[in-house]
């Protein structure tokens, strides 16, 4: 269907009631968006993409197991931390766990590409979750031997939650970037309807099938590596043994709430 | 191509039967409004001494907006609660708009 033809149909007088309601809602949302945008502009924020959706709900703080370090606002220091890994590498062992908290914070902010961001995000959460897991287990009098078992799940779930939020925002941003800048509702709608619809969905499918699973396995591998390394240093002073190739895999990474994580702790405590 | 159908806010608002095209467009608009509302609320709740840094960080991370979610907690106490509250409030407001429109139509 050509745009002209679509445009004519779109402006038909015979609008079904549901569409009329949708249009009224659109009018209301547009008007309020303009108002809020005006206020945001007064604060100096322009062209902010929609990165929070109705699916973005948090049952607990986004970093539920750790105390968040303070943000450092010294841009000059960031330049010294630009050498970040370019891709997710399941054999990588250099994690930011030897950095100070300030450095670790900067490490998060210096990422420029999406891949770097994801890589750093996972490392950051894995690193923090290890300490937090130990602390939580100690509070619950659960042996550290349980750490790999429990923490794998916790880290996976935390990281997965972040990955999901990231990908959600990424996809929406992509759609917005590609279409909304046309600044015409009809053209935007026509484009999606006729040409580019599959782009976003194929991206989403690809992420679902490969990327999230790979990411979950990645953090599992590195958590195990980190844990074994730390334990061998602390207890036996024996050189670290490499992580076995058969790291536990996650078949279907899923997002759980902290209530779920607490339930896991309780279950383990009762073992 | 077969695509996954997941319930959206539009399904919650009984607008799930409009065309996928309109759905996508409306969803994008609604999410923009929601984001604007939440960011404004977060800015209001940020301590005065951190507010400008918070705004600068938001601006600096617009191209990779999920990074913003990473540092919200550092600037705003109870950020998650504020976000969740605003999500609920926005949902109610939208439902109210639809209800009013529906009653006018009848």
Interface residues (C-beta under 8 A of the other chain):
Chain A: X17 X18 X19 X20 X21 X22 X24 X25 X26 X28 X29 X30 X32 X33 X36 X37 X39 X40 X43 X44 X45 X46 X47 X48 X49 X50 X51 X52 X53 X54 X56 X57 X58 X60 X61 X62 X63 X68 X69 X70 X71 X73 X108 X109 X111 X114 X117 X121 X162 X165 X166 X169 X170 X172 X173 X175 X176 X180 X185 X188 X189 X192 X193 X197 X198 X201 X202 X204 X205 X208
Chain B: X1 X3 X4 X8 X9 X12 X13 X15 X17 X18 X20 X21 X22 X24 X25 X26 X28 X29 X30 X31 X32 X33 X34 X35 X36 X37 X38 X39 X40 X43 X53 X55 X56 X57 X58 X59 X61 X62 X64 X65 X66 X67 X68 X69 X70 X71 X72 X73 X74 X75 X79 X80 X83 X84 X87 X90 X91 X94 X97 X98 X101 X102 X105
